[in-house]
Amino acid sequence: MPGPGPHLMYAMSSGIALTHLTGGRFSPHHTLIYTLNAFFGPDVGSFSDWLSSVLFLDSLLLSSLADAVHHPFYYVLILGFPLCLLYSWVSSVLVRRNLLDSVLGVPLSRMQCLLLISAGSLSHFFLDHLFEENGKSSMYTWILSTGWWMNRAPVNPDAVMVVGFLCTCLIGGFIYINRVQSTKSTGQQSYQSMKLIMIIASLYYLWCASQIYWANPRRPAVGEEADLGVLVFLATYFFLPHGLCILSLNSKDIRTDQLPL
């Protein structure tokens, strides 16, 4: 699986990009906490398991806990609350002592820290699922299983029509929403464009799932492509963590004199 370097660089570069794009509302404090959890977060279970073995503290309970923590969702459920308290306190200390710029001069709240912990955990497994176990991880194997590898995939006319219709609706809808003479603001256009993508993605998902799991015998949903697995993987481990990062942004109208440090 990827080591410290790729995890750190992937998360930190994403955080820096968000800092630039948001004008500092995603501050260096956000980037630090997001990066720490994308790097060392879920691996704390594996590290603690190794440390307990070194200290001759092996036990079934400790081993089970370590395995549970090394999970994209259990990590947040088990350690999310205590870690958000810790990170929020660390953020306030960094602000008070002027050790790390927060741009707006305010520390992160507990909710912001919890969102970043969740985002970091998912981003950690974005790399792990793709580059561990010699390409035979359970997630990667499932993604490939949604494709058609038995023989040359037949081109079904109904698949061509459905996929073509959905892709045409996506492109046509995007052009309509963002037309030149639209009276909507850029924010409204972006919001409606995202709603369009989610609607088309849901219909695309249903089509693929119906052909793979409901049709008897199974039929190729989109030729040999593993579109169902790719959509689920990207939604869970790429778009969701970045969406959580966006939800953790500092408010535009935040006032530092109202926030005790």
Buried (B, 14 or more C-beta within 10 A) or exposed (E): BBEEEEBBEBBBEBBBEBBEEBEBBBBBBBBBBBBBBBBBBBBBBBEBBEEBEEEEEEEEEBBEBBEEBBBBBBBBEBBBEEBBEBBBBBBBEBBEEEEBEBBBBBBBBBEBBBBBBBBBBBBBBBBBBBBBEEEEBEBBEBBBEBBBEEEEBEEBEEBEEBBEEBEEBBEEBBEEBBEEEEEEEEEEBEEBBEEBBEBBBEBBBEBBBEBBEEEEEEBBBBBBBBBBBBBBBBBBBEBBBBBBBBEBBBEEEEEEEEBEE
